Structure formats: structure tokens, C-alpha cells
């Protein structure tokens, strides 16, 4: 899967589930989910479930850091790295 496809799926999930069907201009690929108040700690767990199911990657406890999970770009890069490990 191409990086743009991964980011597109992540963005679609965020828009549908955390911004309740909002438009794509509501969030930029580099926007921090936490700083913008888009996702809280419970939301991160929902996002992890989506990532594992959609991209067939395993998210370990040590992966749950802002460097991996706090924006569409960071999450897309994380999924790409994990996909290579599989």
C-alpha cells in the first residue's frame, strides 16, 4: 500500500470518528491530535484498533508514544515501518 493511501485511510477514519464527518480541511496531516483536542487517551485506543485491523500490524505498548501516534503523518510513517517488519 502506498503512503498516500495509508494517510488517506487514516484521515478518513479521523474525520468520520473523531470529527464526526467533518471536511478534510479541518485537519492537516501534521496537526497534533492531542494539541488540537481531536483525540484523547480513549480515542488513541480506538485508533490503535483501527490501525491493527485495517493495516494488519501489531501495535505494542512501547509504540504508544506521540512520536508514532500524534498526527496523520506520524501515524502513516509508523504504519509503513510496521508493515515492513511483518
Biopython code that builds the backbone (N, CA, C, O; Angstrom):
import numpy as np
from Bio.PDB.StructureBuilder import StructureBuilder

atoms = [
    (1, "UNK", "N", (0.845, -1.175, 0.000)),
    (1, "UNK", "CA", (0.000, 0.000, 0.000)),
    (1, "UNK", "C", (0.897, 1.247, 0.000)),
    (1, "UNK", "O", (1.905, 1.300, 0.704)),
    (2, "UNK", "N", (0.521, 2.214, -0.778)),
    (2, "UNK", "CA", (1.302, 3.451, -0.890)),
    (2, "UNK", "C", (1.085, 4.351, 0.340)),
    (2, "UNK", "O", (0.012, 4.325, 0.944)),
    (3, "UNK", "N", (2.104, 5.145, 0.708)),
    (3, "UNK", "CA", (1.962, 6.046, 1.858)),
    (3, "UNK", "C", (0.752, 6.975, 1.751)),
    (3, "UNK", "O", (0.075, 7.227, 2.747)),
    (4, "UNK", "N", (0.480, 7.477, 0.562)),
    (4, "UNK", "CA", (-0.677, 8.380, 0.402)),
    (4, "UNK", "C", (-1.990, 7.647, 0.676)),
    (4, "UNK", "O", (-2.933, 8.230, 1.211)),
    (5, "UNK", "N", (-2.044, 6.366, 0.307)),
    (5, "UNK", "CA", (-3.254, 5.574, 0.564)),
    (5, "UNK", "C", (-3.441, 5.357, 2.063)),
    (5, "UNK", "O", (-4.555, 5.445, 2.580)),
    (6, "UNK", "N", (-2.334, 5.071, 2.756)),
    (6, "UNK", "CA", (-2.395, 4.856, 4.204)),
    (6, "UNK", "C", (-2.866, 6.130, 4.893)),
    (6, "UNK", "O", (-3.775, 6.094, 5.723)),
    (7, "UNK", "N", (-2.248, 7.253, 4.548)),
    (7, "UNK", "CA", (-2.640, 8.521, 5.174)),
    (7, "UNK", "C", (-4.096, 8.866, 4.848)),
    (7, "UNK", "O", (-4.814, 9.400, 5.694)),
    (8, "UNK", "N", (-4.524, 8.564, 3.637)),
    (8, "UNK", "CA", (-5.909, 8.824, 3.255)),
    (8, "UNK", "C", (-6.892, 8.025, 4.100)),
    (8, "UNK", "O", (-7.922, 8.548, 4.526)),
    (9, "UNK", "N", (-6.567, 6.746, 4.343)),
    (9, "UNK", "CA", (-7.446, 5.918, 5.170)),
    (9, "UNK", "C", (-7.465, 6.417, 6.615)),
    (9, "UNK", "O", (-8.514, 6.450, 7.258)),
    (10, "UNK", "N", (-6.282, 6.805, 7.118)),
    (10, "UNK", "CA", (-6.216, 7.329, 8.492)),
    (10, "UNK", "C", (-7.024, 8.617, 8.602)),
    (10, "UNK", "O", (-7.805, 8.789, 9.538)),
    (11, "UNK", "N", (-6.836, 9.511, 7.652)),
    (11, "UNK", "CA", (-7.558, 10.782, 7.675)),
    (11, "UNK", "C", (-9.068, 10.555, 7.602)),
    (11, "UNK", "O", (-9.831, 11.204, 8.317)),
    (12, "UNK", "N", (-9.491, 9.645, 6.750)),
    (12, "UNK", "CA", (-10.913, 9.329, 6.639)),
    (12, "UNK", "C", (-11.475, 8.812, 7.956)),
    (12, "UNK", "O", (-12.583, 9.171, 8.353)),
    (13, "UNK", "N", (-10.694, 7.956, 8.635)),
    (13, "UNK", "CA", (-11.139, 7.421, 9.920)),
    (13, "UNK", "C", (-11.249, 8.530, 10.965)),
    (13, "UNK", "O", (-12.219, 8.590, 11.720)),
    (14, "UNK", "N", (-10.246, 9.406, 11.000)),
    (14, "UNK", "CA", (-10.256, 10.520, 11.959)),
    (14, "UNK", "C", (-11.458, 11.429, 11.697)),
    (14, "UNK", "O", (-12.178, 11.799, 12.625)),
    (15, "UNK", "N", (-11.666, 11.779, 10.448)),
    (15, "UNK", "CA", (-12.787, 12.662, 10.107)),
    (15, "UNK", "C", (-14.124, 12.028, 10.487)),
    (15, "UNK", "O", (-14.990, 12.697, 11.051)),
    (16, "UNK", "N", (-14.291, 10.767, 10.186)),
    (16, "UNK", "CA", (-15.563, 10.096, 10.422)),
    (16, "UNK", "C", (-15.824, 9.838, 11.906)),
    (16, "UNK", "O", (-16.955, 9.979, 12.371)),
    (17, "UNK", "N", (-14.786, 9.464, 12.647)),
    (17, "UNK", "CA", (-14.987, 9.006, 14.025)),
    (17, "UNK", "C", (-14.667, 10.030, 15.109)),
    (17, "UNK", "O", (-15.172, 9.923, 16.226)),
    (18, "UNK", "N", (-13.838, 11.017, 14.794)),
    (18, "UNK", "CA", (-13.472, 11.996, 15.822)),
    (18, "UNK", "C", (-13.910, 13.416, 15.461)),
    (18, "UNK", "O", (-14.074, 14.260, 16.342)),
    (19, "UNK", "N", (-14.095, 13.674, 14.187)),
    (19, "UNK", "CA", (-14.584, 14.994, 13.761)),
    (19, "UNK", "C", (-15.988, 14.877, 13.178)),
    (19, "UNK", "O", (-16.517, 15.822, 12.592)),
    (20, "UNK", "N", (-16.575, 13.702, 13.352)),
    (20, "UNK", "CA", (-17.974, 13.427, 13.022)),
    (20, "UNK", "C", (-18.373, 13.865, 11.617)),
    (20, "UNK", "O", (-19.320, 14.626, 11.418)),
    (21, "UNK", "N", (-17.609, 13.350, 10.648)),
    (21, "UNK", "CA", (-17.927, 13.585, 9.249)),
    (21, "UNK", "C", (-17.513, 14.957, 8.749)),
    (21, "UNK", "O", (-18.004, 15.416, 7.719)),
    (22, "UNK", "N", (-16.618, 15.612, 9.466)),
    (22, "UNK", "CA", (-16.142, 16.934, 9.059)),
    (22, "UNK", "C", (-15.392, 16.893, 7.734)),
    (22, "UNK", "O", (-15.095, 15.822, 7.205)),
    (23, "UNK", "N", (-15.097, 18.061, 7.215)),
    (23, "UNK", "CA", (-14.390, 18.130, 5.938)),
    (23, "UNK", "C", (-12.883, 17.981, 6.145)),
    (23, "UNK", "O", (-12.366, 18.214, 7.238)),
    (24, "UNK", "N", (-12.198, 17.593, 5.087)),
    (24, "UNK", "CA", (-10.770, 17.303, 5.182)),
    (24, "UNK", "C", (-9.934, 18.535, 5.508)),
    (24, "UNK", "O", (-8.784, 18.400, 5.925)),
    (25, "UNK", "N", (-10.486, 19.735, 5.326)),
    (25, "UNK", "CA", (-9.703, 20.933, 5.668)),
    (25, "UNK", "C", (-9.730, 21.227, 7.168)),
    (25, "UNK", "O", (-9.113, 22.193, 7.617)),
    (26, "UNK", "N", (-10.432, 20.409, 7.945)),
    (26, "UNK", "CA", (-10.460, 20.579, 9.401)),
    (26, "UNK", "C", (-9.187, 20.087, 10.069)),
    (26, "UNK", "O", (-8.900, 20.457, 11.207)),
    (27, "UNK", "N", (-8.427, 19.259, 9.373)),
    (27, "UNK", "CA", (-7.202, 18.726, 9.955)),
    (27, "UNK", "C", (-6.132, 18.591, 8.872)),
    (27, "UNK", "O", (-6.370, 18.032, 7.801)),
    (28, "UNK", "N", (-4.956, 19.116, 9.181)),
    (28, "UNK", "CA", (-3.820, 18.973, 8.271)),
    (28, "UNK", "C", (-3.042, 17.726, 8.671)),
    (28, "UNK", "O", (-3.151, 17.251, 9.802)),
    (29, "UNK", "N", (-2.270, 17.208, 7.750)),
    (29, "UNK", "CA", (-1.536, 15.961, 8.004)),
    (29, "UNK", "C", (-0.537, 16.088, 9.144)),
    (29, "UNK", "O", (-0.196, 15.080, 9.763)),
    (30, "UNK", "N", (-0.058, 17.289, 9.443)),
    (30, "UNK", "CA", (0.902, 17.486, 10.532)),
    (30, "UNK", "C", (0.265, 17.971, 11.835)),
    (30, "UNK", "O", (0.975, 18.154, 12.824)),
    (31, "UNK", "N", (-1.020, 18.179, 11.864)),
    (31, "UNK", "CA", (-1.686, 18.642, 13.088)),
    (31, "UNK", "C", (-1.578, 17.587, 14.187)),
    (31, "UNK", "O", (-1.788, 16.398, 13.947)),
    (32, "UNK", "N", (-1.246, 18.043, 15.396)),
    (32, "UNK", "CA", (-1.181, 17.145, 16.561)),
    (32, "UNK", "C", (-2.593, 16.810, 17.021)),
    (32, "UNK", "O", (-3.395, 17.705, 17.287)),
    (33, "UNK", "N", (-2.895, 15.516, 17.113)),
    (33, "UNK", "CA", (-4.213, 15.084, 17.595)),
    (33, "UNK", "C", (-4.445, 15.569, 19.025)),
    (33, "UNK", "O", (-5.545, 16.009, 19.362)),
    (34, "UNK", "N", (-3.418, 15.490, 19.859)),
    (34, "UNK", "CA", (-3.561, 15.857, 21.270)),
    (34, "UNK", "C", (-3.656, 17.370, 21.444)),
    (34, "UNK", "O", (-4.526, 17.854, 22.168)),
    (35, "UNK", "N", (-2.769, 18.123, 20.787)),
    (35, "UNK", "CA", (-2.778, 19.579, 20.931)),
    (35, "UNK", "C", (-4.054, 20.197, 20.373)),
    (35, "UNK", "O", (-4.534, 21.199, 20.901)),
    (36, "UNK", "N", (-4.603, 19.621, 19.325)),
    (36, "UNK", "CA", (-5.843, 20.141, 18.722)),
    (36, "UNK", "C", (-7.092, 19.628, 19.445)),
    (36, "UNK", "O", (-8.213, 20.031, 19.133)),
    (37, "UNK", "N", (-6.879, 18.727, 20.421)),
    (37, "UNK", "CA", (-8.020, 18.175, 21.157)),
    (37, "UNK", "C", (-8.883, 17.250, 20.323)),
    (37, "UNK", "O", (-10.069, 17.081, 20.609)),
    (38, "UNK", "N", (-8.304, 16.655, 19.301)),
    (38, "UNK", "CA", (-9.060, 15.774, 18.412)),
    (38, "UNK", "C", (-9.245, 14.399, 19.038)),
    (38, "UNK", "O", (-10.316, 13.802, 18.938)),
    (39, "UNK", "N", (-8.196, 13.903, 19.683)),
    (39, "UNK", "CA", (-8.231, 12.550, 20.254)),
    (39, "UNK", "C", (-7.710, 12.603, 21.682)),
    (39, "UNK", "O", (-6.706, 13.256, 21.969)),
    (40, "UNK", "N", (-8.412, 11.901, 22.579)),
    (40, "UNK", "CA", (-7.927, 11.766, 23.956)),
    (40, "UNK", "C", (-7.379, 10.350, 24.140)),
    (40, "UNK", "O", (-7.244, 9.606, 23.169)),
    (41, "UNK", "N", (-7.065, 9.980, 25.370)),
    (41, "UNK", "CA", (-6.447, 8.670, 25.600)),
    (41, "UNK", "C", (-7.370, 7.519, 25.196)),
    (41, "UNK", "O", (-6.894, 6.494, 24.708)),
    (42, "UNK", "N", (-8.655, 7.670, 25.389)),
    (42, "UNK", "CA", (-9.593, 6.633, 24.953)),
    (42, "UNK", "C", (-9.627, 6.552, 23.427)),
    (42, "UNK", "O", (-9.706, 5.468, 22.850)),
    (43, "UNK", "N", (-9.568, 7.697, 22.801)),
    (43, "UNK", "CA", (-9.559, 7.742, 21.345)),
    (43, "UNK", "C", (-8.329, 7.072, 20.753)),
    (43, "UNK", "O", (-8.398, 6.456, 19.690)),
    (44, "UNK", "N", (-7.206, 7.197, 21.446)),
    (44, "UNK", "CA", (-5.986, 6.538, 20.966)),
    (44, "UNK", "C", (-6.192, 5.030, 20.913)),
    (44, "UNK", "O", (-5.751, 4.371, 19.971)),
    (45, "UNK", "N", (-6.860, 4.486, 21.919)),
    (45, "UNK", "CA", (-7.112, 3.041, 21.920)),
    (45, "UNK", "C", (-8.013, 2.639, 20.755)),
    (45, "UNK", "O", (-7.799, 1.598, 20.135)),
    (46, "UNK", "N", (-9.019, 3.461, 20.456)),
    (46, "UNK", "CA", (-9.878, 3.189, 19.300)),
    (46, "UNK", "C", (-9.065, 3.257, 18.007)),
    (46, "UNK", "O", (-9.247, 2.442, 17.103)),
    (47, "UNK", "N", (-8.171, 4.236, 17.935)),
    (47, "UNK", "CA", (-7.337, 4.404, 16.752)),
    (47, "UNK", "C", (-6.399, 3.208, 16.580)),
    (47, "UNK", "O", (-6.169, 2.757, 15.458)),
    (48, "UNK", "N", (-5.862, 2.699, 17.678)),
    (48, "UNK", "CA", (-4.988, 1.522, 17.615)),
    (48, "UNK", "C", (-5.761, 0.325, 17.045)),
    (48, "UNK", "O", (-5.244, -0.403, 16.198)),
    (49, "UNK", "N", (-6.994, 0.128, 17.507)),
    (49, "UNK", "CA", (-7.821, -0.958, 16.977)),
    (49, "UNK", "C", (-8.026, -0.819, 15.481)),
    (49, "UNK", "O", (-7.951, -1.803, 14.745)),
    (50, "UNK", "N", (-8.284, 0.395, 15.028)),
    (50, "UNK", "CA", (-8.446, 0.650, 13.593)),
    (50, "UNK", "C", (-7.158, 0.328, 12.842)),
    (50, "UNK", "O", (-7.189, -0.327, 11.800)),
    (51, "UNK", "N", (-6.037, 0.785, 13.366)),
    (51, "UNK", "CA", (-4.744, 0.563, 12.695)),
    (51, "UNK", "C", (-4.444, -0.931, 12.590)),
    (51, "UNK", "O", (-4.054, -1.417, 11.529)),
    (52, "UNK", "N", (-4.626, -1.653, 13.688)),
    (52, "UNK", "CA", (-4.317, -3.092, 13.671)),
    (52, "UNK", "C", (-5.217, -3.844, 12.703)),
    (52, "UNK", "O", (-4.753, -4.710, 11.960)),
    (53, "UNK", "N", (-6.495, -3.516, 12.710)),
    (53, "UNK", "CA", (-7.444, -4.227, 11.851)),
    (53, "UNK", "C", (-7.284, -3.844, 10.376)),
    (53, "UNK", "O", (-7.320, -4.711, 9.503)),
    (54, "UNK", "N", (-7.112, -2.580, 10.108)),
    (54, "UNK", "CA", (-7.072, -2.111, 8.723)),
    (54, "UNK", "C", (-5.757, -2.425, 8.026)),
    (54, "UNK", "O", (-5.743, -2.770, 6.845)),
    (55, "UNK", "N", (-4.645, -2.307, 8.759)),
    (55, "UNK", "CA", (-3.336, -2.456, 8.116)),
    (55, "UNK", "C", (-2.612, -3.743, 8.519)),
    (55, "UNK", "O", (-1.473, -3.971, 8.111)),
    (56, "UNK", "N", (-3.275, -4.584, 9.319)),
    (56, "UNK", "CA", (-2.705, -5.872, 9.736)),
    (56, "UNK", "C", (-1.321, -5.719, 10.355)),
    (56, "UNK", "O", (-0.393, -6.456, 10.023)),
    (57, "UNK", "N", (-1.197, -4.748, 11.263)),
    (57, "UNK", "CA", (0.046, -4.569, 12.005)),
    (57, "UNK", "C", (-0.269, -4.692, 13.496)),
    (57, "UNK", "O", (-1.394, -4.433, 13.922)),
    (58, "UNK", "N", (0.722, -5.083, 14.276)),
    (58, "UNK", "CA", (0.554, -5.191, 15.716)),
    (58, "UNK", "C", (1.154, -3.958, 16.377)),
    (58, "UNK", "O", (2.324, -3.640, 16.166)),
    (59, "UNK", "N", (0.346, -3.265, 17.177)),
    (59, "UNK", "CA", (0.824, -2.089, 17.912)),
    (59, "UNK", "C", (1.168, -2.522, 19.329)),
    (59, "UNK", "O", (0.288, -2.920, 20.093)),
    (60, "UNK", "N", (2.439, -2.444, 19.679)),
    (60, "UNK", "CA", (2.897, -2.838, 21.012)),
    (60, "UNK", "C", (2.734, -1.658, 21.972)),
    (60, "UNK", "O", (2.595, -0.512, 21.543)),
    (61, "UNK", "N", (2.754, -1.952, 23.273)),
    (61, "UNK", "CA", (2.626, -0.891, 24.277)),
    (61, "UNK", "C", (3.693, 0.190, 24.101)),
    (61, "UNK", "O", (3.408, 1.379, 24.249)),
    (62, "UNK", "N", (4.913, -0.224, 23.787)),
    (62, "UNK", "CA", (6.000, 0.752, 23.635)),
    (62, "UNK", "C", (5.845, 1.619, 22.376)),
    (62, "UNK", "O", (6.544, 2.620, 22.216)),
    (63, "UNK", "N", (4.929, 1.228, 21.491)),
    (63, "UNK", "CA", (4.665, 2.030, 20.284)),
    (63, "UNK", "C", (3.731, 3.209, 20.572)),
    (63, "UNK", "O", (3.612, 4.126, 19.760)),
    (64, "UNK", "N", (3.072, 3.178, 21.732)),
    (64, "UNK", "CA", (2.061, 4.186, 22.045)),
    (64, "UNK", "C", (2.697, 5.466, 22.585)),
    (64, "UNK", "O", (2.528, 5.812, 23.754)),
    (65, "UNK", "N", (3.420, 6.152, 21.727)),
    (65, "UNK", "CA", (4.070, 7.417, 22.066)),
    (65, "UNK", "C", (3.684, 8.457, 21.017)),
    (65, "UNK", "O", (3.377, 8.106, 19.878)),
    (66, "UNK", "N", (3.697, 9.734, 21.398)),
    (66, "UNK", "CA", (3.311, 10.775, 20.436)),
    (66, "UNK", "C", (4.129, 10.758, 19.143)),
    (66, "UNK", "O", (3.621, 11.128, 18.085)),
    (67, "UNK", "N", (5.375, 10.336, 19.223)),
    (67, "UNK", "CA", (6.216, 10.296, 18.025)),
    (67, "UNK", "C", (5.639, 9.354, 16.962)),
    (67, "UNK", "O", (5.933, 9.505, 15.776)),
    (68, "UNK", "N", (4.825, 8.392, 17.378)),
    (68, "UNK", "CA", (4.208, 7.444, 16.439)),
    (68, "UNK", "C", (2.744, 7.740, 16.158)),
    (68, "UNK", "O", (2.241, 7.401, 15.088)),
    (69, "UNK", "N", (2.051, 8.371, 17.106)),
    (69, "UNK", "CA", (0.585, 8.390, 17.059)),
    (69, "UNK", "C", (-0.058, 9.774, 16.982)),
    (69, "UNK", "O", (-1.284, 9.863, 16.916)),
    (70, "UNK", "N", (0.722, 10.851, 16.989)),
    (70, "UNK", "CA", (0.124, 12.163, 17.232)),
    (70, "UNK", "C", (-0.237, 12.993, 16.006)),
    (70, "UNK", "O", (-0.600, 14.160, 16.159)),
    (71, "UNK", "N", (-0.153, 12.454, 14.824)),
    (71, "UNK", "CA", (-0.617, 13.178, 13.636)),
    (71, "UNK", "C", (-0.829, 12.157, 12.516)),
    (71, "UNK", "O", (-0.409, 11.005, 12.618)),
    (72, "UNK", "N", (-1.475, 12.595, 11.473)),
    (72, "UNK", "CA", (-1.692, 11.696, 10.330)),
    (72, "UNK", "C", (-0.346, 11.307, 9.727)),
    (72, "UNK", "O", (-0.131, 10.140, 9.402)),
    (73, "UNK", "N", (0.557, 12.268, 9.576)),
    (73, "UNK", "CA", (1.872, 11.946, 9.005)),
    (73, "UNK", "C", (2.636, 10.965, 9.883)),
    (73, "UNK", "O", (3.181, 9.981, 9.381)),
    (74, "UNK", "N", (2.684, 11.219, 11.184)),
    (74, "UNK", "CA", (3.426, 10.322, 12.083)),
    (74, "UNK", "C", (2.813, 8.926, 12.093)),
    (74, "UNK", "O", (3.532, 7.927, 12.080)),
    (75, "UNK", "N", (1.515, 8.863, 12.114)),
    (75, "UNK", "CA", (0.841, 7.569, 12.126)),
    (75, "UNK", "C", (1.051, 6.827, 10.802)),
    (75, "UNK", "O", (1.248, 5.612, 10.786)),
    (76, "UNK", "N", (1.008, 7.562, 9.709)),
    (76, "UNK", "CA", (1.257, 6.939, 8.404)),
    (76, "UNK", "C", (2.669, 6.373, 8.311)),
    (76, "UNK", "O", (2.872, 5.273, 7.796)),
    (77, "UNK", "N", (3.643, 7.131, 8.814)),
    (77, "UNK", "CA", (5.028, 6.649, 8.812)),
    (77, "UNK", "C", (5.180, 5.436, 9.723)),
    (77, "UNK", "O", (5.908, 4.497, 9.399)),
    (78, "UNK", "N", (4.495, 5.458, 10.857)),
    (78, "UNK", "CA", (4.532, 4.322, 11.783)),
    (78, "UNK", "C", (3.979, 3.067, 11.103)),
    (78, "UNK", "O", (4.589, 2.000, 11.177)),
    (79, "UNK", "N", (2.838, 3.194, 10.447)),
    (79, "UNK", "CA", (2.237, 2.035, 9.764)),
    (79, "UNK", "C", (3.180, 1.514, 8.685)),
    (79, "UNK", "O", (3.316, 0.302, 8.524)),
    (80, "UNK", "N", (3.828, 2.399, 7.951)),
    (80, "UNK", "CA", (4.774, 1.960, 6.917)),
    (80, "UNK", "C", (5.925, 1.173, 7.552)),
    (80, "UNK", "O", (6.307, 0.118, 7.045)),
    (81, "UNK", "N", (6.478, 1.681, 8.660)),
    (81, "UNK", "CA", (7.585, 0.964, 9.333)),
    (81, "UNK", "C", (7.123, -0.403, 9.823)),
    (81, "UNK", "O", (7.825, -1.397, 9.638)),
    (82, "UNK", "N", (5.957, -0.459, 10.443)),
    (82, "UNK", "CA", (5.453, -1.723, 10.980)),
    (82, "UNK", "C", (5.130, -2.702, 9.852)),
    (82, "UNK", "O", (5.298, -3.910, 10.019)),
    (83, "UNK", "N", (4.675, -2.205, 8.727)),
    (83, "UNK", "CA", (4.348, -3.075, 7.588)),
    (83, "UNK", "C", (5.597, -3.750, 7.051)),
    (83, "UNK", "O", (5.548, -4.894, 6.600)),
    (84, "UNK", "N", (6.703, -3.050, 7.099)),
    (84, "UNK", "CA", (7.968, -3.614, 6.619)),
    (84, "UNK", "C", (8.440, -4.715, 7.559)),
    (84, "UNK", "O", (9.043, -5.692, 7.116)),
    (85, "UNK", "N", (8.169, -4.564, 8.863)),
    (85, "UNK", "CA", (8.603, -5.549, 9.859)),
    (85, "UNK", "C", (7.857, -6.868, 9.731)),
    (85, "UNK", "O", (8.379, -7.912, 10.121)),
    (86, "UNK", "N", (6.640, -6.836, 9.188)),
    (86, "UNK", "CA", (5.803, -8.055, 9.118)),
    (86, "UNK", "C", (6.362, -9.039, 8.120)),
    (86, "UNK", "O", (5.795, -10.114, 7.927)),
]
sb = StructureBuilder()
sb.init_structure("model")
sb.init_model(0)
sb.init_chain("A")
sb.init_seg("    ")
for serial, (resi, resn, name, xyz) in enumerate(atoms, 1):
    if name == "N":
        sb.init_residue(resn, " ", resi, " ")
    sb.init_atom(name, np.array(xyz, "f"), 0.0, 1.0, " ", f" {name:<3s}", serial, name[0])
structure = sb.get_structure()
